[in-house]
Amino acid sequence: MDQGHRAVSGNVPLRRLVTNARGEIEQLGYSRRARDRYRTIWQHLIKFAHQQHLGDEFSAPLAARFVEAYRVGDADGAPPGAGWRRYMVFGVKVLADFAAHGRIVPARTDTDKIHLLPAVQNVLRDYEQYGKDRLQRRPATLQKRSKELTIFLDLLPARHVTTLDHVRAVDLSAFLAWRGHLQPHTVARIVSDLRSLLRFLTLRGILPQDLRAGLPSVRVPRDARLPPRCGSRCC
């Protein structure tokens, strides 16, 4: 993905936000079926906001009232012609993420298609070499860590962070909130990955201060199970 990321999309008129989000999912290569479902959900949201006089911007109260008004019960299912309602909660969540971060991340991200800023890419390569030489990490482990870190680093330009010495605690919090739909053990691994990268950046003098203390501790219950996130092309 190129570096021309949109700025965070808050305080944008709802219709324009939806237009931008539709452009994003088209650029990401979502199937026509998925695009049509998102379009239907978001158009109903616009109509609902107008009918209920809830303003012309996306907001958490608007999303909550829309979901409550159109929620499908497990027993009843969606009525004929309203199949979009089965995917409504996920569709609203995707739009909320886009409004907050200016980005939509598919459930499965092809990191090979992400092109980081050259300076950032060089630091990531140095970190991978450090993991291999100093931390004695296996290639498979390094590959896993690099994948999630690439997604994190790719998000930074959308938050107006173009050099790693400008990374802030709030950027870490925003990224973890963005990945909060994942299962607890996955989030715990992501936190560990970020902690390792931050330590490296601090040791190299790239970060002026160690930000690891701001990362949360993720408790992973033995029986932790979260509903799986819908794939980017499954709906």
C-alpha positions in Angstrom: 0.0 0.0 0.0 1.4 3.4 -0.9 2.2 6.2 1.6 -0.7 8.5 0.5 -2.8 7.6 3.6 -5.8 9.7 4.3 -5.7 11.7 7.5 -7.8 10.6 10.4 -11.4 11.0 9.2 -13.1 12.4 12.3 -15.3 15.6 12.0 -16.1 14.7 8.3 -19.6 14.9 7.0 -21.2 11.4 7.1 -21.8 11.2 3.4 -18.2 12.1 2.6 -16.9 9.7 5.2 -18.9 6.9 3.6 -17.7 7.9 0.2 -14.1 7.8 1.4 -14.6 4.4 3.1 -16.1 2.9 0.0 -13.1 4.1 -2.0 -10.8 2.5 0.6 -12.5 -1.0 0.4 -12.4 -0.8 -3.3 -8.7 0.0 -3.3 -8.1 -2.9 -0.9 -9.7 -5.3 -3.4 -12.8 -6.3 -1.5 -15.2 -8.4 -3.6 -18.2 -6.8 -5.3 -20.5 -8.7 -2.9 -18.6 -7.3 0.2 -18.6 -3.8 -1.3 -22.4 -4.0 -2.0 -23.1 -5.0 1.6 -21.0 -2.3 3.1 -22.6 0.3 0.8 -26.1 -0.9 1.8 -25.3 -0.8 5.5 -23.7 2.7 5.3 -26.5 4.1 3.2 -29.1 2.9 5.7 -27.0 4.6 8.4 -27.0 7.9 6.5 -30.8 7.6 6.1 -31.3 6.7 9.8 -29.2 9.7 10.9 -31.3 12.0 8.7 -34.6 10.6 9.8 -33.7 10.7 13.5 -32.1 14.2 13.3 -28.9 12.9 14.7 -26.5 15.2 12.9 -24.3 14.9 9.9 -21.2 13.3 11.5 -20.4 9.8 12.5 -20.5 9.3 16.3 -20.7 6.5 18.8 -24.2 7.4 19.9 -25.4 7.4 16.3 -23.8 4.0 15.7 -25.4 2.6 18.9 -28.9 3.8 18.1 -28.6 2.5 14.5 -27.5 -0.9 15.7 -30.3 -1.0 18.3 -33.0 0.0 15.8 -32.0 -2.6 13.2 -30.6 -5.4 15.4 -31.5 -8.9 14.2 -32.6 -11.3 16.8 -31.0 -14.8 16.8 -34.3 -16.4 16.6 -36.0 -14.2 14.0 -33.1 -13.7 11.6 -33.2 -10.9 9.0 -36.5 -10.4 7.2 -36.7 -10.9 3.4 -34.7 -8.3 1.5 -32.8 -7.2 4.6 -29.9 -9.7 4.6 -27.5 -6.8 5.1 -28.7 -6.6 8.8 -26.8 -9.8 9.6 -23.6 -7.9 8.9 -24.7 -4.6 10.3 -22.6 -4.6 13.5 -19.4 -5.5 11.6 -20.2 -2.9 8.9 -20.6 -0.2 11.5 -17.4 -1.3 13.3 -15.5 -1.0 10.0 -16.8 2.5 9.5 -16.0 3.5 13.1 -12.4 2.3 12.6 -12.2 4.3 9.4 -13.6 7.4 11.1 -11.1 7.1 14.0 -8.0 6.1 12.1 -8.5 7.0 8.5 -7.7 3.4 7.6 -9.5 0.0 7.1 -7.4 -3.1 7.9 -8.7 -6.4 6.4 -8.8 -9.3 8.7 -6.0 -10.8 6.6 -3.4 -8.2 5.6 -0.9 -9.0 2.9 2.2 -7.3 4.3 4.1 -8.0 1.1 2.0 -5.3 -0.5 2.8 -2.7 2.2 5.6 -0.3 1.3 7.0 1.5 4.3 8.9 4.8 4.1 12.5 3.9 3.2 13.9 5.1 6.6 11.3 3.1 8.5 11.9 0.0 6.4 15.6 0.2 7.0 15.0 0.4 10.8 12.7 -2.7 10.6 15.4 -4.6 8.7 18.0 -3.6 11.4 15.5 -4.8 14.0 15.1 -8.2 12.2 18.9 -8.6 12.1 19.1 -7.7 15.8 16.5 -10.4 16.5 18.4 -12.9 14.6 22.0 -12.1 15.8 21.5 -10.9 19.4 18.2 -12.5 20.4 18.7 -15.8 18.6 15.1 -15.8 17.3 14.1 -18.4 14.8 13.2 -17.3 11.2 9.5 -18.2 11.7 9.3 -16.2 14.9 10.9 -13.2 13.2 8.5 -13.4 10.3 5.5 -13.4 12.7 6.8 -10.4 14.6 7.7 -8.5 11.5 4.3 -9.0 10.0 2.4 -7.3 12.9 5.1 -4.6 13.3 4.8 -3.8 9.6 1.1 -3.2 10.1 1.9 -0.9 13.0 4.5 1.0 11.2 2.3 1.4 8.1 -0.4 3.0 10.3 1.9 5.8 11.6 1.8 8.1 8.5 -2.0 8.3 8.9 -1.3 9.7 12.4 1.2 12.2 11.0 4.2 10.3 12.3 6.8 10.0 9.5 9.9 9.3 11.6 10.2 6.8 14.4 11.6 9.3 16.9 8.2 10.9 16.9 6.3 7.8 17.9 4.1 8.6 21.0 2.4 6.6 23.6 -0.9 7.6 22.1 0.1 6.1 18.8 0.7 2.7 20.5 -2.7 3.0 22.3 -4.5 3.8 19.1 -2.9 0.8 17.3 -3.8 -1.6 20.1 -7.4 -0.3 20.2 -7.5 -0.8 16.5 -6.4 -4.4 16.9 -8.7 -5.0 19.9 -11.1 -7.2 18.0 -8.4 -10.0 18.0 -8.3 -12.8 20.5 -6.6 -12.0 23.8 -3.6 -14.3 23.2 -3.0 -12.5 19.8 -3.2 -9.1 21.4 -0.8 -10.2 24.1 1.7 -11.3 21.4 1.3 -8.0 19.6 2.1 -6.1 22.9 5.1 -8.3 23.3 6.2 -7.5 19.7 5.8 -3.8 20.3 7.7 -4.0 23.6 10.6 -5.7 21.8 10.7 -3.1 19.0 10.5 -0.2 21.5 13.4 -1.6 23.5 15.4 -1.8 20.2 14.5 1.7 19.3 15.5 3.0 22.7 18.8 1.1 22.7 19.7 2.5 19.3 18.9 6.1 20.5 16.1 6.4 17.9 13.4 7.0 20.6 14.3 9.8 23.0 12.5 7.9 25.8 11.4 4.4 26.6 7.7 4.0 25.9 7.4 0.4 27.1 6.0 1.4 30.4 2.9 2.7 28.7 2.0 -0.7 27.1 -0.8 -2.7 28.8 -0.5 -6.1 30.4 -2.9 -8.4 28.6 -4.4 -11.1 30.7 -5.2 -14.2 28.7 -7.8 -16.6 30.4 -7.2 -20.2 29.7 -10.7 -20.5 28.2 -10.6 -17.1 26.4 -12.6 -17.2 23.2 -13.8 -14.2 21.2 -16.1 -14.2 18.2 -14.0 -14.5 15.0 -13.8 -11.3 12.9 -15.5 -11.5 9.5 -12.8 -11.8 6.8 -12.4 -9.0 4.4 -13.9 -11.0 1.5 -16.3 -13.3 3.3 -19.2 -11.0 3.2 
